[in-house]
């Protein structure tokens, strides 16, 4: 297993650890099994979502309408932790250049850390990347 794969699977379960610890402590203190139910608002606020992207692009054409150059700048909202955000950005950048053939291409990407809940983007590995939509 590669280090990137290890990180991916570690992050898949990492956000649940504090809830598991709280439940385990309560079970030990009471001596009974404990079920933790969180309301929908709390559940949404602590779990990751899709990575929002902002994309700016410029395309150059020749007189025949063929592509000559592509210049793309992408910003990825990672949330308060980076988690899998770098891998999501790399995947989006990789997919940007694989549909059309450009003689000259520049793709730049930035992962932005913000005050919002973490965007884990873990489903990206099981489905197509949203970066393809741009």
Buried (B, 14 or more C-beta within 10 A) or exposed (E): EEEEEEBBEEBBEBBEEEBEEEBEEBBEEEEEEEEEEEEEEEEEEBBBBEBBBEBEEEEEEEEEEEBEBBBBBBBBBBBEBBBBBBBBBBBBBEBBBEEEEBEEBEBEBEBBEEEEBBBBBBEBBEEEBBBEEB
